[in-house]
Amino acid sequence: MPEPSMICAALQPVICGFINEAGVPAATAKRFSSFACIKRNHRLLRKARENLQAIRKVVQGQVDLETNHLNECDPRVNLWLRRVASVRGDSIDHEYDRLMQSSWLCRSILGLGKRYRLGKHIAQMLEDIAELIEEGNQFKTFASKRLPDLVEERPRTQTFGIKPVLRDLWESFESTDVSIIGVWGPGGVGKTTLLNNFNNELKALGRDYQVVIMIEVSNSGTLNKTAIQRTITDRLGLPWDDRETEEARARFLMKALGRKRFVILLDDVWNKFQLEEVGIPTPDFDSKSKLILTSRNVDVCYQMGAQQSLIKMEYLEKEAAWELFRSNLSTQAITSIDSPGPNNVIKEYADAIVQSCGGLPLALKVIGSAVAGLTAPREWILAMQATKHDIKDLDGIPEMFHKLKYSYDKLTPTQQQCFLYCTLFPDYGSINKDQLVEYWMAEELIPQDPNRGHRIISRLLSACLLENCGSDLEVKMHHIIRHLGLSLAVQQKIVVKAGMNLEKAPPHREWRTARRISLMYNDIRDLAISPECKDLVTLLVQNNPNLDRLSTTFFQSMYSLKVLDLSHTRITELPFCSTLAKLKYLNLSHTFIERLPEEFWMLKKTKTSGLKCYEGTQRDLRQLFQAIQTKGVKPLSKQLWDSRC
């Protein structure tokens, strides 16, 4: 006699066919089909689950790709992925296997009930998975640009003596009668540290504002409107268009900020400027937005509208100054200072050094780092003699430089040259570490070893001659330290005209003896000159957006040139350059150059082994490489050019 399970299997097609043709009500037919066609449905369920997982992998891959670019997963996609993750078929498979191995269907009512419930569960899961598959196949976008955080956290540093000022700032900030607050005091007194801490406290307290934007102005000489507008644009998560004029961008930002309750923190304002010119609406009582600015000059605070709320940052009191100074010393140095006994002269020397800094935090940090490892009395007395002038007014810059220069003198000659190289960059913004090291290697200040360069950067950071700026890729230079560097750079025949809004090249006399020249971030329109500069080693002309022409004899006397950066200009061709036999670094990226002179390739092939090239155009990168031709040489492909570079 046949087994019951064999009888059920034989009857299944007949029952299913009857259901399909008999006109049974849909709900009844669905329940009966899930019972009678359980084997077929389970097979379909396995396939559906496999299809769903395949679609999930595709969707998850797209989401991962977007999130790697710091975009945010679409909430609908995220919800779909969670629903897919909740689909579990293990228990169904286990129950189905047990059912198929028994003869419950034809032996007991209990077995029929289990089959009915399992069949119903399988059918329902089939429907759910079908919906998920259809939904997953319809996704077109998987993520969107992440909305900016309310507050962008600033670097955290240990602070000394600023709590009273921070308390006063909070009191003014919470006043409903105050919209613009001015904080003033000498350079290096801790105004930036104050703003950083205030910015971070806004994040921790979750104040009722829609966006907090901190902007480093540093508009000594020239206000960098574009840099300010770029910071605001990025913090609002808005698109950036290089082709847009500053005026049009300012009008757009005015509207965007006008719709929000904002807090703007302007750090290091040197000269008055109109907020509307950069796109910042002037806060008022109706908008309830706030603006806080710091400056070295109280008159600037008045001119910027902070008449009703002014806070002066004083020099540190003796106790706070000592704490700050000691925080930069090594354990061995602190032990030497604290050694008991009436004959401990080291404490006297250290006390004299602290007093000579006049409570200026920057000087205390710099000098503290410079003497961090001293333990012998003779070392301390030499340090004391180097910092003996008591200066409390940063306008007396030579005396301040004398104290700060002690840290510079502690560097090796190579480190000193690398430090002075940093002064070639503008007084605002940051310096890319990798680019800086590339320059150093090309000028042969250091060997061809990037790690050596990054170690020197670390040394300059530890000596407080450079500062971190919230990114592992960049550093910056405090404006006082930079002015110190500029005073030293003159002796080294370094000409720095970066970020000075120049429209013309410097006069010939400034080229004649120069070893390094920086003309970056200006508005120079042409270099139709033939400068005599046989000693010039570095020439940085990048980010002159209107520069479109070099004279045909521009390079004729640059026999020593090793570093040449013409990136982010509008130049269309590079003049004949047979004199550039020592060139090691060439950057033509983001220019309109479409071909290089034939002599350039021959020069490179025969004389400039190891030349590092950064080529490119805004129009078509391939045009540059395909345009390089020499006698008997086919047009070069990008890959071939890269291999020869």
Phi, psi and omega in degrees: 000135183297151177292149179303321181296327179290324179295318180297318181297323181289325182282340188302312180297324181295316182295316180297320179296320179298318181297320184290334187253347190271356180071030178291143177310144189303313183297318180294317180298322181296316180293319182292322180294320179296331178282310188281328186255035186297324182293316179295317181297323180292323177295318177295325180295318178301314180296319181297320179295321177296317178297318180298317180294325177295317178294321179300319180298319179296313181296315181297323178298318178294320178296315180299320179298318180290316182292333175295336176264021175066021173273167186249134182300136176301131181304326179291320177294319180298316178297318179298317179297322178293321178294321177295319180296334181279350179286114180235123181248002184298316182294322178296314180300317181296315181293322179295316180299319179295320181295317183290338180272358181243175179245032183301325187305318185257003184250331186210154174296324178301318179295320178296322179295318179296321179295320181296313182295319179294317179299320179295319179296317179297315181297319180295319179294325176302316179295316181298316181292322178300320177295318179296320179297315180297317180294317180296325180288344183268352182294130176250322177242144186242345181202166177225164181299132182295132177293139181298149175292155177304317181229132174267111188296139180263162180303135180267131178226154177292134185245154180221125171075010182256357183301317178299320180292320179297322178296317178297322180296318179296322180297316178294320183297322184277354177286132180284349181268359186239129177246328181237128182240133178248133175242123184228157182165170183294159177299140178083007184275349176115019181295319179295319177300320178300312180295320178301315180292319178296317177303312182292325178292327175301321178293316183293325184272347178060049182297161187279066176228156184268335178201140175240125185235121175256130186234127174272108186278297179046052186270050177291117180087299185225130176280122180272085183298320183298317180297320178295315180296324179294320178298314180296315181300314180296318181292332178273354180070032182261156179289153180245133180235113181297336184280345183285141179285159178299323181294315180295320179295322179297318179297320180294316181293326176302316180292318182295315180287330181296341179270000185236156166271112188240160168236119178252127177248110180258113184259132172067059177273119183265328183222153178296142170212158180280123181302320183296335181293336178255354176106017180254118175292140177291121182297147175219180184294327182291316183287335182063014174279164184228149174229127177239129180231150174242147180204157173280345188240122180295329179296325178297320178299317177299313184295333180273000173101017183260033183297329186276345183212103179237135178234126179261132175266120182268168173292158183292143171291165187303316183296313179295323179296317178298317180298316180295316180299312182295330181295344180260000183266157175284164178300321181294319179294318179297320178299320179296320180292319186274000181301127183288161176123147183289343184263014181280090182281343182299319179298322178296317180295317180297319179297321178295322178296315180299317180296323181294337178283348174061028179074011180277114185304318182299314180295320180297320179291314183294310181292321177301317178294325182292326182257014189304326185256009183285139179227334184273144180304320182296322178297319182291322181291326176294320178295319179298319180295328181286341184235033190282340182286130181267102184240129179242356182241114184292346176294336173279068192298324182300318179295319178297317178301323181300320178289315183293329184295340178301321178294322177296318181296337180284348181282158172287161178306320179295315179297324178297317179296321179294322177297313181297331178298328181294338180289348179291342182273158183296166182286352179240165175081195186235170181239125178289125184299313184296319179296319179300316180294323177299316177300312182302316182293320181294323179280357178065031170289328179227162176295171179285067183217098181305326180298324178297317179297317181291331174292323177294319176301317178299322179294318179293326176293316182292333177273005181062022175271341168232162180230150170288154180228034176086359179227138178291346185266349188225158173226170175216168181238126177301143188296329178291316178298322179295319178296324173300312179300320180295323179294329177278330183295328180302320180292337182264011179061044178253126180252117183243115177234026185289136174062034182251012177062033179291143174248347180229159177293153176299157180296160185303325184297333181281339178277332196302316184248004187290144172259327176224140177226131176241117177243016186293156177056056174230193179234039178291133185259334174203157175239062182276058182227167175232076187290145173267108185209064184293342181263359185292126182252323182233133175226114182246113184237010185297158177060046164247087194296344181253004179286117184233004184207137169244143178294155182294341180248021185300322185264009193296335180246012184270063184289337185258000188296129179242330182237123179224117180238111179244019185293158178056046172231180181251018182296144184253343179206154178256124182296166175309134191223046180293343180282347187275051185290337183259005185300130180240341182221123180227122179238111178244017183294148180057046171240183178251023178289130179246345176206153176252153179298148180302324182297336182296317180293318179296321177299314182295320183292326188257334191235335192244056176301132179092006179299129177263123186244139172234090186256162174161160175228162177284339184278299184204111182304323186293331183301321183298313184289324182284343183272350182279111182227141172227168182301124179078007181242129179288160175305135185276138171280164179300319182296319181292319178298315180302319182293327180279338176284000000 
